């Protein structure tokens, strides 16, 4: 499923997108295009801070937090499994509306987001290794998946059009 191959001397840049979620944009000109300027800061950058997250959550007050985490213009690079991992670590129910989040939960979501992205880049980003065995992702797709902490059976539902797994004991 290689959709784009750019050759340059001895190297090639290949976009492989088997699930076809990706997008490639080309820009001609010296100035940054508007669509680049409007992107959210990278999660590992200093600009992605608690203030940015709070402002973004405030703009999406009625949406379930799972849906907000999947919005690329606020949480770039976060996909379905990462959103579940973040919410599990933050101990927040995926269907909870952002308007109902406490200050403590917002902080927990921010910290969990930074942690999950950083650790994912350290493991998956290096050589496509699996995340640590203690992560939710290893249980979420199993029919009899359990919480890695409490061994409570996971629950599944559709939130924001996406399959979602959570621990009813950890996440309320």
N, C-alpha and C positions, 0 to 999 in steps of 0.2 A: 504493500500500500504506500509506495513512495509517490507523493503528489508533486514534489518539487525537488529538483536537483540543480544546485548551482556549482559549476566546476570552476576551479581557479588553480592553474598550474598543477601542483601535485596533490591538491586537496579538493574535497567536495563537501558541501553543506547539503544535507538531505533532510527533508521534512517527511517523516513517516507518521501517518495519522490514521491508523486502522479503524478507529472509532469515528473519525470524521467530525471531531469537535473543534479542530483547530482552524486557524485563519491566517492567511499571509497577506500583508499589505505592503505595497511598494509606494515610495514617495520620491518625487523628483523635485529637487530644489535645495537651497542652502539652509533654509530655516526649518526648525522642527515643525512637523505637521500638527494641526490642532488635536487630532485624535491621540497623538503621543503625549501632549501636554495634559490632556484630561484624564489620563490613566492614573490610577491610584499609585501611591508610592509602593515600592517593593516591600514586602513584609519584613525582610531582614534589614531594611534601611532605618535610619534614625527618624525619618519623616513619618514612618508608620508607628505612631505612638498612641498612648491612651486617649489623648485629645482627638486625634483623627478618628479612632474607632468610635468614641462616644458621639462625635458629630455625625458619623455615618449611620450609626444605630438610630440616632434621633430623627434622621431623614426617612427612616423606614420603620416607624413606630408600630404599625399594625401588622407587620409581616412576622411570621414565625422566624425565630433566630436561625434555624437551619437554612431557610431560604435566603436570609441576609448573608450568611457566610458563603453562599454559592454565588453571590453577585460579584463578578470579576472587577467591576469598577470600584469596589471597596476592599475586597479580599482577593487580590490577584493570585491565581495559581491554586486556590483552594477548590478541590473537587469533592465529590460525594464522600469518599472514604475519609478524607482529611477532616471534613466538616463533622462527621460522626466522632472521629478521634478527638477533635478539639472539644466538642460538647461533652463527651464522656469525661475527659480530663478536667473540664471546668465544672462538672457535676450539674449541668443544665439540661433540662428536658428539651429535645429538638423542636417540639411544637410550641414552646413558650413564646408568646409575643414579645417583641423587643421592648414595648412600653411597660411590660411587667418585670423586666430585669432589674434587680437591685444593683447598687453601686459595686457591691462585692462580686456579683455574678459578672458584671461588665469587665471588671478587672481580671477575674479568673479567665474569661474568654480571651481577653487580650494576651495574657501571659501564656495560656495554652496554645494560642495561635502561633506566637513567636517560637515556643518550644517545639511544636510539631513540625513547623516548617524547617527550623534549624536542624533538628535531628533527622528529618527526612532527607535533607540535602547531604548530610554527613553519611547516611547509609545508602539510600536509594540513588542519590545523585552521584556517588562515586563509581559504583559498578552494578547498579540495579539490584543490590542485595535486598533481602526482605527487611522490613522494619523489625525492631526487637520483638521477641516472642511475647512480651508482656503487653503488647499493644492490642487494642480492640479489634483491629482489622483482621487478625488471625481467627477471630471467633465470629465476626459479624455475618459472614455468609454461610456459616454452618447451620444446618437445620436445628441442631441441638446446641447452638453456641451459648457460651456462658461468659459472664463478666470475669475478666482476668483477675479481679481483686476478690470479689465475694463468691464467685462461682454461682451466682444467681442466673437463672435462664434469661437470655436476652429477649426483648420484645422487638417486633418488627411492625412497621406501618409505612404508609406513603406520606411524606411531608414535602411540600413544595414540588410535588410530582416526582420525587426521588425516593427510592427504597431507603429506609432509615432503620438503624438498629440502636437500641439504648438499653441501659440497665435500670430497671424500675427501682432498684434499691439505691443506686448512686445518684441517679438523675431524677430530680423532682421539679 
